[in-house]
């Protein structure tokens, strides 16, 4: 009976974690470049096995506890890799990615980081940077991009940046347009490496195994919206509440039964 | 536990509330000459890494993916969109609009230079070109009281016909300023901006050179706020706010259930 209470507890615990994750996805409903996290669960090993995994663990399998199961636990959180909707902003330094890939950035503290959020700006020296001012945007060879120098080198004054779908950078201005021979740094990962990227906040990701992106397309003047799906999240929230309640009901029921047993069983009828 | 979900959802609510404030300000300035639209940018907050991807598991294998739970959203920045606004022809002699990147330079009462895109100028009692707030254009341009037939060319030269003459005389030249990063300018109200460390130093020059832009005489640059886009943003911000409020309700409900376990 006490074991059952523990099992119900694991259920409630997992539902709580689900709610926390849902709340984060919801809070980032309007964060450009945000990709929602999906939690998954797995069966928890029965208590006796979890505590004793030695060579003779098999011998204890006759225990009733092993047949009951140990409840549930969190297995993993996975980033939803689906494409977010593109929203046109018309801003010269907003970029959205379509397909698999990330912008390459150089963060002041974390070094090389990756992001799907392409709302960039430039600093006072003309470097292309992220909005929080913490990271430089890099080109395909990992060099920082200085818009002012790009324009100056090509003799184009008052340069505007023009980025084509493959990320190649051109500048145009009073003196016409010119290719710079440089491209936005775009990286992709193998499925395994992509799953291992860790989130740093600020829609930044960090991890190993980056290689030049093959199939990603850049859209200038647009941003990729959050992949959080409000309808789905809402439905899941109802689901979480009810599942939590059910676990709690069961816990209460077990408590009551146990109470009956302790207080009433074996007593002489009055 | 559910307490964290409460904070996460409330971070969403407060960020969205600020976005509604920004939208309200944009909409309030839909008819302000030279106004540039603000945009609120969001970013996600830190993540709690319950388990890191790639760690060795007790069973000997490595975890292919990790387990991390985020803690909400924050406002990353609110910055101006310096897209060109539409042109409205007014026919007024002292109305000017800039088509390009430049800013008019305005001398403030404290001697500092401020910058503006709004070119609805006036003539003060001494004939100086001033803003509606009485601040002088810089370099100062004085238009004699008896001058007629004032014209402003694309490159900013102001000419007027003086009494007794048939040809127009040049009486001043407008100089514009531009910034590497105009988003870094500090908006101080009255359509004025101040230079900051983030904007870079002002670079001055004549209209039509480089990307300073052309002067359009007898026209004003309208606010670049797009009402339809703001309305759509307002709707989605409101709904997102609602749904975050619902997450708070859910967390509350779950805590109530836990609280009533022993009731």
Interface residues (C-beta under 8 A of the other chain):
Chain A: X12 X13 X15 X16 X17 X19 X20 X21 X22 X23 X24 X25 X26 X27 X28 X29 X30 X31 X32 X34 X37 X39 X53 X74 X75 X76 X77 X78 X89 X90 X91 X117 X119 X121 X122 X123 X124 X125 X126 X131 X132 X133 X148 X157 X158 X159 X160 X173 X174 X192 X195 X196 X197 X198 X199 X200 X201 X202 X203 X230 X233 X234 X237 X238 X240 X241 X244 X245 X248 X251 X252 X255
Chain B: X1 X2 X4 X5 X6 X8 X9 X11 X12 X15 X16 X19 X39 X41 X42 X43 X44 X45 X46 X47 X49 X50 X51 X52 X53 X54 X58 X63 X64 X65 X66 X67 X68 X69 X70 X71 X72 X73 X76 X77 X79 X81 X83 X100 X101 X178 X180 X181 X183 X184 X197 X198 X199 X200 X201 X210 X211 X212 X236 X237 X239 X240 X243 X244 X246 X247 X250 X251 X253 X254 X257 X258 X261
